[in-house]
């Protein structure tokens, strides 16, 4: 299991080449590994957020339950991504979303107090957080554009283009809840795309 | 006009107290000031993004034009906020949104090449970008939640709560395009809120 942590540290080191081995070691000391089985929740809405989670292996789905009680899938988060409702490292808010495991997963958790301490002591690490936040911003703003465009075929094409490896890992019902369409509509879209 | 830049530098210094005067000076050397009149565009969709803009004074509206040709207001950006489609400092993408001036405004622009250079040379500055990105993430994810909740009254209440100073600065038509409701519906919502 410790391979996950060393691979994670290596990926941070690639992003922040000026980080010293001692700094990486200091950051690593409070990281913990957590395993999740399908249907387990990493977080439920209103849960306090204890830290930032890096998905070392597996796949999660974040969703929101609206006033009518419908689950609306917001994003799919796979290996190599951070997971959480990124409100603020310095003053984290409770999650507004549910994060549920889809495939057997391994998550590396860094508690917020440790993140704050590291951000203070290791300025070079801020670059890593900034780049991961840029990715999260892009993911959520793409989601927003998809919703606003109100074109489920285009949203599906874009999703497949951005996440080719996920297309076969996500159930039809979750994909429908992401696109906001019925199974019949998704089948129609898929047929249309295959035939062009 | 130079007061705007010194106030901006002061606000960065408050966020990153470890920045030295020399580092701030280095960052400041390539900042430029730009004035905008109502209806001017800071950016139009598909425009290349040249840098990150800080609104020193005024108010802008970002919007998206969907396939049916409708303008959908995404956010209102007032003084003290960054403005732009935050794709990546290291490899910025063309804007997906329009950014149009609502009130006479002053914007401080920092070119991307300079941001990259500063991020490289002044690690302490990364904290500033990270915190501004957290704010931008929160703004866009709140917008997403508002759209998903599909409850325009709740969206209006939340908007007023988060932006009390903006309520009187935004036209009814822009507010309708933000909430996705007709003027009649907005009037009804306002009456209901006033009476409770």
Interface residues (C-beta under 8 A of the other chain):
Chain A: X18 X64 X66 X67 X68 X72 X74 X85 X86 X87 X88 X89 X90 X96 X119 X123 X124 X126 X127 X129 X130 X131 X133 X134 X136 X137 X138 X140 X141 X143 X144 X145 X147 X148 X149 X150 X151 X154
Chain B: X18 X64 X66 X67 X68 X72 X74 X85 X86 X87 X88 X89 X90 X96 X119 X123 X124 X126 X127 X129 X130 X131 X133 X134 X136 X137 X138 X140 X141 X143 X144 X145 X147 X148 X149 X150 X151 X154
